[in-house]
Amino acid sequence: QVQLVESGGGLVQAGGSLRLSCAASGRSLSNYAIAWFRQSPGKEREFVAAISRGGGATYYADPVKGRSTISRDNAKSTVYLQMNSLKPEDTAVYYCAAQLAPAAVVYQRQAGYSQWGQGTQVTVSS
C-alpha cells in the first residue's frame, strides 16, 4: 500500500493561488493514478482532478477547469494541484487518493480509489 500525505492548504483571499502537494511513501507512485477530491461542510465529497500514472492523461471537474493544473513528479513521489483564481466556493478539505492503474487511465469516482490521505484545509476569503 501507499501512504498519502497532503500539504499546502491554508487561508487565501479570493483571486489568490495555492499549490497543494500529495506526498506518497511506502511504494513507488509511478504505478498509481492519482486524484484530488474535496469536501465542503454539509456537502458530499466531490471530484476535482485526476492524473494518470505517467502524467499523460489528466481530467478536471468543470468547477475548476481552466483554473487548476494537476501534475506529478514520480521521482519525488509527489502529485501537485495548482489552483489559481480561487473563489470562496473552493473552500473545502482537499484529499488526494491513489489507485493502481494501467497507463493513461484516470478515475473520476471515489470508489475507484483505495488509498486516501487525511486531507488539507483550503479556505478562501471573499
C-alpha positions in Angstrom: 0.0 0.0 0.0 1.0 3.6 -0.5 0.5 6.2 2.2 -0.5 9.7 1.2 0.0 13.0 3.0 -1.4 16.2 1.7 0.0 19.7 2.4 -0.1 23.2 1.1 -3.6 24.2 2.2 -4.2 27.4 4.1 -6.1 30.7 4.1 -6.0 32.8 0.9 -8.0 35.7 -0.4 -10.3 35.3 -3.4 -8.3 35.6 -6.6 -5.2 34.1 -5.0 -3.4 30.9 -5.6 -2.3 27.8 -3.8 -0.3 24.7 -4.7 -1.3 21.6 -2.9 1.0 18.6 -2.6 0.3 14.9 -2.1 3.4 13.1 -1.0 3.5 9.3 -1.1 5.5 6.8 0.8 5.6 3.1 1.1 5.6 2.2 -2.6 6.5 3.9 -5.8 3.9 6.2 -7.0 4.6 5.5 -10.7 2.0 2.7 -10.9 -0.8 4.7 -9.4 -3.4 7.0 -10.9 -3.9 9.9 -8.5 -6.9 12.2 -8.0 -7.9 15.1 -5.9 -11.3 15.3 -4.2 -12.7 18.0 -2.0 -15.4 18.2 0.6 -17.2 21.3 1.9 -19.2 21.4 5.2 -22.6 19.9 4.6 -21.7 18.6 1.1 -20.7 15.3 -0.3 -17.1 14.8 -1.3 -16.6 15.7 -5.0 -14.1 15.0 -7.7 -11.6 17.8 -8.5 -8.9 16.5 -10.8 -7.1 13.3 -11.7 -3.8 12.3 -13.4 -2.7 9.0 -14.9 0.3 7.2 -13.6 2.7 8.6 -16.2 1.1 12.0 -16.2 0.0 11.8 -19.8 -3.7 11.9 -19.1 -5.5 14.5 -16.9 -9.1 15.2 -16.2 -10.8 18.1 -14.4 -14.1 18.8 -12.9 -16.0 21.7 -14.6 -15.9 24.0 -11.5 -12.0 24.0 -11.5 -11.3 23.6 -15.2 -9.2 26.4 -16.6 -8.1 27.5 -13.1 -6.3 24.4 -11.9 -3.5 22.2 -13.0 -2.7 18.7 -11.8 0.9 17.4 -12.2 3.2 14.8 -10.8 6.8 14.1 -10.2 7.2 10.4 -9.9 10.9 10.7 -8.9 9.7 12.7 -5.9 6.6 10.5 -5.4 4.6 13.7 -5.3 1.5 15.0 -7.1 0.6 18.6 -7.2 -2.6 20.6 -7.6 -2.0 24.2 -8.6 -5.1 26.3 -8.0 -5.4 29.8 -9.4 -8.1 32.5 -9.3 -9.5 30.9 -6.1 -13.1 31.5 -5.2 -14.9 31.3 -1.8 -16.7 28.3 -3.1 -13.4 26.5 -3.4 -13.3 26.4 0.4 -13.1 22.7 1.4 -10.9 20.0 2.7 -8.9 18.6 -0.2 -8.0 15.0 -0.3 -5.7 13.1 -2.6 -6.4 9.5 -3.5 -4.4 6.7 -5.3 -5.2 3.6 -7.2 -3.1 1.1 -9.1 -4.0 1.7 -12.7 -3.0 0.9 -16.2 -1.2 3.6 -18.2 -3.3 6.6 -19.4 -6.2 5.7 -17.1 -7.8 8.0 -14.7 -10.9 7.5 -12.5 -13.4 10.2 -11.5 -15.4 8.2 -8.9 -14.3 7.9 -5.3 -14.9 4.2 -5.5 -12.1 4.0 -8.0 -9.6 4.8 -5.3 -8.4 2.6 -2.5 -5.8 4.8 -0.8 -6.6 8.2 0.7 -4.8 10.9 2.6 -6.1 12.8 5.6 -6.8 16.0 3.8 -5.6 19.6 3.9 -7.9 22.5 4.5 -8.3 25.3 1.9 -10.1 28.4 3.0 -10.8 31.2 0.5 -12.0 34.5 2.0 -14.1 37.0 0.0 
